Amino acid sequence: MIYFDTTHQSYIEEIRVGSDGPIILIDETISSIDQLNTSLITNLQIQRLNTLIEQSIKKNKKCWSANELSKLFNIKINTARPISHQLKKAGICRKEKGFYIKTHVMDLCM
């Protein structure tokens, strides 16, 4: 679980297994894929991102690990791990500063 600590202006991640992989944090202001520039990603990545946004809204869940993505998309975790990196490369996600992790350093995308 990740939450934003307004006192310290940083994201805090509670203890979790590091093997769950990189984390994608869906910004609360994103309610549709139409709000994002998807011109640099593939149709498959658009479909997955759209599903991710829809599930984030439906489940009121903003944080997704690679392990959770593998279950959501019915893919192997080694296939799910690069998703956050691909979205960062396309400019849809960014490495977030002010992210404090109590266990391992992992990627955070917003």
C-alpha positions in Angstrom: 0.0 0.0 0.0 1.3 3.5 -0.9 0.0 6.7 0.6 1.1 10.3 0.4 2.3 11.8 3.7 1.4 15.5 3.5 3.5 16.4 6.5 6.7 15.2 4.8 5.5 15.7 1.2 6.5 12.2 0.3 5.0 8.9 -0.7 5.3 6.1 1.8 5.2 2.4 1.0 4.3 0.0 3.7 6.3 -3.1 3.9 5.8 -5.5 1.0 7.7 -8.2 -0.8 10.3 -6.7 -3.1 9.7 -9.4 -5.7 6.3 -7.9 -6.4 8.2 -5.6 -8.8 7.8 -2.0 -9.9 4.7 0.0 -8.8 2.4 2.1 -11.0 0.5 4.7 -9.1 -2.5 6.0 -11.1 -3.0 9.7 -10.4 -6.3 10.5 -8.9 -7.1 13.0 -11.6 -7.0 10.4 -14.3 -10.4 9.0 -15.1 -10.0 8.1 -18.7 -7.2 7.0 -21.1 -8.4 10.0 -23.3 -6.6 12.3 -20.8 -3.2 10.8 -21.8 -1.0 11.1 -24.9 -0.9 7.5 -26.1 0.7 8.3 -29.5 4.0 6.6 -28.5 2.7 3.3 -27.2 1.4 0.2 -29.0 -2.2 -0.8 -29.3 -1.6 -3.6 -26.7 -0.1 -1.1 -24.3 -3.1 1.2 -24.8 -5.5 -1.7 -24.1 -3.6 -2.6 -21.0 -3.4 1.0 -19.8 -7.1 1.5 -20.4 -7.9 -1.7 -18.4 -5.7 -0.5 -15.6 -7.4 2.9 -15.4 -10.8 1.3 -15.5 -9.9 -1.2 -12.8 -8.4 1.5 -10.7 -11.7 3.4 -10.8 -13.8 0.3 -10.3 -11.8 -1.0 -7.4 -10.8 2.4 -6.0 -7.2 1.2 -6.2 -4.5 3.5 -7.3 -1.4 1.4 -6.8 -0.5 -1.7 -8.9 2.6 -3.8 -8.6 4.0 -5.9 -11.4 2.7 -8.9 -9.6 -0.8 -7.5 -9.5 -0.5 -6.5 -13.2 0.4 -10.1 -14.1 -2.8 -11.3 -12.5 -4.9 -8.5 -14.0 -3.7 -9.2 -17.5 -3.2 -12.9 -17.1 0.5 -12.7 -18.1 3.7 -13.9 -16.5 5.4 -11.6 -14.0 8.4 -11.3 -16.2 6.2 -9.9 -18.9 4.5 -7.5 -16.4 7.7 -6.1 -14.9 8.6 -4.0 -18.0 5.2 -2.4 -18.3 6.0 0.6 -16.0 9.4 1.1 -17.8 7.6 1.1 -21.2 5.1 3.7 -20.0 7.9 5.8 -18.6 9.8 5.7 -21.9 6.7 6.8 -23.7 6.2 9.7 -21.3 3.0 8.4 -19.7 4.6 7.6 -16.4 7.4 9.3 -14.7 9.8 8.4 -11.9 8.4 10.1 -8.8 10.6 11.9 -6.4 9.8 12.0 -2.7 9.1 8.3 -2.5 10.1 6.6 0.7 10.1 2.8 0.7 10.5 0.9 3.9 11.9 -2.2 2.3 13.2 -2.0 -1.3 13.7 0.7 -3.9 11.2 0.2 -6.7 10.0 2.3 -9.6 6.9 4.5 -9.0 5.0 5.8 -12.0 2.2 8.3 -12.1 
